[in-house]
């Protein structure tokens, strides 16, 4: 449970913020990003854990980079083939998974010292922990920024001011800075919970 | 003797094997996924072609709509090569789409310019790019930039001038041959200008032939008085083509059904 809450990569370790801000304007890209990152962390951890006995210590960072880059290219190719429009929205951020600190961090800190199965689960959990925050951001931003969820309209058209209603989309929600503010709010709420008091620095 | 993992030979062999394995797997994956990706890109191109003539449909309908509205024309040029040209019949209006391409600041830029039957007035454009700077050069792909081109003219009289991109907001106001550049995206904006001028220049011989055919046709069909007017200047003939053609539709519509090889006659017959 660690990586989902107390060790959450985004809101506790503050890693992977860049992509968390960039791809969460809508729920669907956020979900695809979550899936991609989860697959890559899980398999990067698994592969590195399998290789850990044979990797020469002096080039281990390079080996990690090759493994991660390999998985990311594979994911990118698959996305381009099967969810082309989403892959266009994600644009460079799929490629930038390579530089996402969560991956290198987990591989270096965990997979190199543990057996394959725990490493795989650790990668999976970290990917999901990262994705949960993405989904929260995507949910709030798409709902308040475009009045829809997963591309489906949630807020009725008739409510809008231009249609004689009283409602307007919040344009700020569509912009990355708002995502940063939302991340801040999530961190605040998360740290306020009783069980997480120990995360607050004295 | 304990095996030394930091031995140079081991490191080199390890790296080589790793790289070869990774390359092999990626190559197989790329080969397998290529056709599907290619199809996606084709659909995107077709979508862009449709968008340039103002037809926007959901992704699933692009293929069928494309098949209904757009036909490809091969334009022969000197040297045996062929250029691509598209003809659209969206909303019963005949438009020609000229694909253009060039190089921007970071990579290729391309687009589709839809012109009306007079080969002069732009009815819509779509631009796209490989990797121009987001927020600056990448703005050429936005409807705001593309919208500026609607109604602009490619020709001044009979001379091909293309579309110039001018610096400064509103600099192009009232100018039929210019649009406003994107601030901060000067190189990309210039690339658009160059690409339109250079690519369409390749089509000029074909366009001239089509226009000449249209002009003669319009003069022949319109009543004598108008033909005389049209014939006054060569410039006038081109400009009056549309007028003359309209009169013809009202007056003697089916007067000449045999002339099918010329552009405007074709279009008029369907009005």
Interface residues (C-beta under 8 A of the other chain):
Chain A: X54 X55 X56 X57 X58 X59 X62 X63 X66 X67 X70 X73 X74 X77 X78 X80 X81 X82 X84 X85
Chain B: X5 X6 X7 X10 X11 X14 X15 X18 X19 X22 X25 X26 X29 X30 X33 X36 X37 X40 X43 X44 X59
